[in-house]
């Protein structure tokens, strides 16, 4: 197999992955799952609980309130990551401008000479 044929195949595969945005979509889907799991599965199911072995006359002193500030900080952090994740998804793609041959010049595409413009 010629080197240009091999390169064309791999460039077509790379262009396919870029056109369908496979990797960024996997990252966004993973973030969506993480967000769902943290908020719905974990945070919303936190309940207050009693400390084992607590000796106090008041029941409220033996209770641990949930969710705590630490739990809320984790949820806020996970939700706050959405801006960089979406920015990554929107701004990552390559501008494809064709294929350049290594072994031979392409006669169908003549080289263009640039003219220097005089300074005004």
Phi, psi and omega in degrees: 000136180287153182298322180291325176295317179298315180295320180299319179297314181289325177292324177295320177295317178295320179294323176299311181297322181286320181295321180273356176052051187297306184296311177300325178292323176296318180295316179294320178295319177297319177295320178299317178296316178300316180297315178300313184295317183293316185278311187276311186280326186255300188296317183288345180260005177288131180229152176297152179217161181268141176284136177285136177077015180280127178245106180205151179285333182259129181294326184296333179287339179266359181265141172254120181282138177224141000283149180266180178297325180293319177298315180296321179297321178296316180296317179297321178295315180296320178290323181293339179288348185298325181296310177295325180295313180292325176297319176299315182296317184287322189265001182255109170189154180260144174271108183276128180232038174099188185241135177251128181282144177268320190278328185216151176288152180266106183289339180287343182238090183292151179284139181259134176268139179264139179263141177279133179267138178290146178283137180274000000 
